Amino acid sequence: MRILVTPTFERAVKKLHRPQKADPYVYKFRMVHQLCLLFYRLLEEGSLKLLTVGPHENFYRDLKRLEN
């Protein structure tokens, strides 16, 4: 899988501090009229690690279980 980023995204990421780049992020989107979340982490330059995806309902509760 290739992940394409726009120059605007690259400039925004460059402005982040190193700890901010290491922190995980959540992307919200709709899939068949349901709000879903994608939890990901930026690794080295050009690397993205997808951690989990699922419906918004109980997402953060389930995510805490994955962290433990």
Buried (B, 14 or more C-beta within 10 A) or exposed (E): EEEEEEEEEEEEEEEEEEEEBEEEEBEEEEEEEEEBBBBBBBEEEEEEEEBBBEEEEEBEEEBEEEEE
